[in-house]
């Protein structure tokens, strides 16, 4: 018996170690505890009072035709109980008389003091001057961009809009459905393997739970200043905004007399709309207005409303 007791004790120790090891490995393979901790941190949202009676009464801050700002969401942000659930929000008035604008929104994955990841999953609303929703972009409409260099994982959205009575306000918020979801991120080791065309390692991709707090970067600029091969044709307002490829595509002086012939801007806009390229149609409308067709924007707006 004096010999068997240590053996039994050793077996029990090994069994206990196996159980603990399985629990620890299971904890690494799931994100439920982390998600639960983050959900508990959002109790402030349920306690927050509703700031407004409806979309038409949301407090607005003005946007400029060229603007860049960070929208911060948290206990200090106004909260409204939207149809999609309570949420902090930022509501902004679009500048009239600026022509088509490009809006770029970026929500980056953040880490807390313990290194836990989280993400603000945006819901973007475009309202008319009465506060009615005209366009909506859920977080699934954003493009996921994995971490690269000094840039963290992010959600990215670019959209074109012409400020008008039908496009008067921009609201950025989140929703109950978005906060109930998570975003699977690309593991850095897997990203490196893909970049080098190597076999991907057997690693588990990290997951970022969606929170009601976070940050969204917003950039606004005239649509005519967009980069790309069409910038010379559409009249970029700033040559410094052109990419290298754009500069090489600039027409030579021998081609300038050809552009003196009148262009059928509305036919081009109609073709762009039929092709589903709304941003190109808006660029063409802006170019047509510069060429003297003062009704081009209104003409395009009517066609877009009829879609």
N, C-alpha and C positions, 0 to 999 in steps of 0.2 A: 504494500500500500504506500510505503514511503516513496517508491519509485513512480507509481502511477499518478499520484496527485500532481506533481509538476507537469507531467505530460498532459493531463486534463486541463490544467491551468493554461498551459501553452496553447492548446487547441481553442480554449475559450477566448484567449487573447487574439489569436489569429482570426477567429470568427468575428469578434468584435471589430477588429481592424478592417476586415472585409466589408462589414456593414457600413462602417464610417466612410470607407473609401467609396462605396457605391453611392452613399448620400452626397458626398462631396462632388463626385463626378456628375451626379444628376443635377446638382445645383449649378454646375458650370454649363450644362446643356439646356437650361431653361431660363427664361427671362421673367417668369411670373413674380418671384419675390421683388426684383427690381421694379417691375411695373407697379406692383402693389404699393411699394414705398412712394413712388412718384404720384400715384393716384391720391394717397393720403395727404400729400403736400398741397393738393388743390382744393382743400376744404374752403379756402377763402372765396373761391368762385361761387359756391353755393350760398355763402353768407352775404355776398355783395348785393347791394340794392340796385334796382333797375333805374338807369339814369333818364330814360326817355319813354315816351308813349308809343313810338313807332319809328319806322325808317325815315319818315319825313322830318322828324324832330331831332335826329342825331346831330350833335354839335360838330361843326365843320371847321377844319383848318385849310387855308388856301394852299394850292399847289401852283408852282411857277412852271412856265414852259420848259425851263431847264432847271431841274431840281434833283437833289440827292439827299436822302435822309434815312435814319434808322428808326423803325417803328418798334417800340418796346411794349411788351404785353406782360401784365402782372397786376398785383393788388392795387397799384397806383393808377391803373388805366381805367377809364370809364367802362362800365359793364351794361349791356342791354340783353334782355331775354328775347332773342331772336326766335323765329319759327324752328330753327335748327338747334336750339338750346341756348343757355346762357353763355356769354362769351365777352371777354374784353375786346375792344375794337378801336380802330382809327378810321375816321371818316374825313375825306378831303374833297374840296371843291375843285373841279378841273377848270383850268384857265380858258375862258372864251376868247375867240378871235386869234387863236394860235395856230390853227390848221391841225392836221393830223399829228398825233404824238405817239411815241413808243414808250410803253411802261414796262419796266423790268423789275421783277420781284424775286428776291433770294431769301430763303429760310435755311440757315445753317444749323447743322447738328452741334449741340452744345454739351459741355461736360460740367458736372458740379464738382465740389471740393473732393468728393470720393472717386471722381473719375467716371461716374455713371453718365451715360449718354441720354440725351432727350432732344426732342424736335417739336417745334411749333408747326403744325400742319395747317396752312392757311386756307381760308375760304374767301374768295374775292368777289365782290358784288359791284356791278356798274348800275347806278340808278339814274333815272331821269329827274327833271327838276321838281316833280311831285313826290319823289321818293319811291317810285315803283321800280322793281327790278327789271332791267333790260338784258343784262348778260350776267352769267355766273360761271365761276371757275373753281371747282373743288380741288382739294390737294392732289387728287389723282390726276388732274390735268397738268400738274407741274411735272417737269422732267427731272429725274434723279441724276445727279452728277456726283460720282464717287470722288473721294479725297484725292488730290493731286498736288504735289509740291507743298506749298504753305496753305493751300485752300482745303478747308474741311469738306466733308460730305454735305450736300446741299440739295434743296429743291429749287428749281428755277422755272420761271414763267415769263414769257415776253408776249405782249399783246399790243395791237394798234387801236387807237381810238381818236375820234374827232370830237372835241368838246362841243356840245350843243344842248338844246333842250332835251334831247333824247339820251344824251350822255353827259350828265351834269355832275355826278358825284362818284367817288370811288370809296368803297368800304372794305377794309381788311379785318377779318375775324377768324374764328375757328368754329367747330361744331361738335355736338355730342358724338356724332358718328366718327369724326376725325379723331377725337380724343380717345375713343374706344379702340382705335387701331394702333398699329406699330409699323415702323419702316425697317425693313431688312437692309443692312448696309453691306457694301462689298469689303471683305477683309483686305487689309493692305497687302498681305502676302499673296493673296489670290490676284489682286490688281497687278502686282509686279510680275507675276507669272504670265498673265495675259499680255502685258506690254512686251515681254521678252519672248512670247510665243513658246512658253514652256508648259509642262504639265502642271496643273493647278494642285497645290498642296491640300491635304485632307484637314482643313481647318473649318471651324464653325463661324459663319458670318455673324457679326454683332447685330443687335437689334436696338433701335432707339424708340422708346415709347413716346407717344404724342402728349404734350402737356398744354395747359391753357396759358402758360407763361413762356416767354422766349422773345426772339427778335426777328424782324423781317427788314431787309434792306430794300429800299425803293429808289429807283432811278427813273427820271423823266427827261426826255429830250425830243426835239422835233423829229418826226419820222423821216424827213428829208436828209437828216444827218446820219442815217443808218449806214453801216459799212456794207460792203458787198459789191458785186460786179455791176449792179444797176445804179450805183450812186452817180457816176458821171452822166448817164442818160437822164436821171431824174433831178439833177441839179443839187448836189450836196452843198449844204450851206457852209461847210467848214472843210477845206481841203485836208486839214490835219487829221480829220476823222477817217480818211480813206485808208484802206489796207494796202499792202504792197501790191497785191493782185489788182486792186482797183486802179492804182496809179498806172500800172502797165496797160490797163484797158482803156485809158483815157484817149479819146479820139484825137487824131492829128489835125493840124490846121488845114490839110488838104480836104478833110472831110466836113469842115464847117459849112460850106455852101449848101450841102445836102440838107442840113438841119433847118435851113431857112424856109424850106417848104412846109406848109401848114400840116400839122398832124391831127388825125381824128382821135382826139383824146377820149371821147365818150365811147367810141368803138373799142379802144384799148381797155378802158375801164370795164366795159361790158364783158369782154373776153376774160379779164382777170377775175371778175366775179363768178363767171360760169366755171372757171377753173378752180374756184375755191380759194384763190389767193387774195384775201381781203386786204392784207397789208400792201400788196402791190397796187391794188385798186385805189387805196387811199393815197399812196405816193403819186399815182398818176393824176388824181384829183387835185392834189396840191400843185403839181407841175402845171396842170391845165389852168389853175387859178392864176399862177404867175404869168402864164402866157396870155391872159386876158379873159378867160372864160370864168366870169365871176359866179356863175350858177353851177359850176362843176361839182362843188362839194354837196350842194343841196340835191343835185341830180343823182349823185352816188348814194346819198343818204336815203332817198326814196327807193332806190333799187334794193338797198340792203334791208330796208324795212319790209319790202314785199317778199323777201326770201322765206 
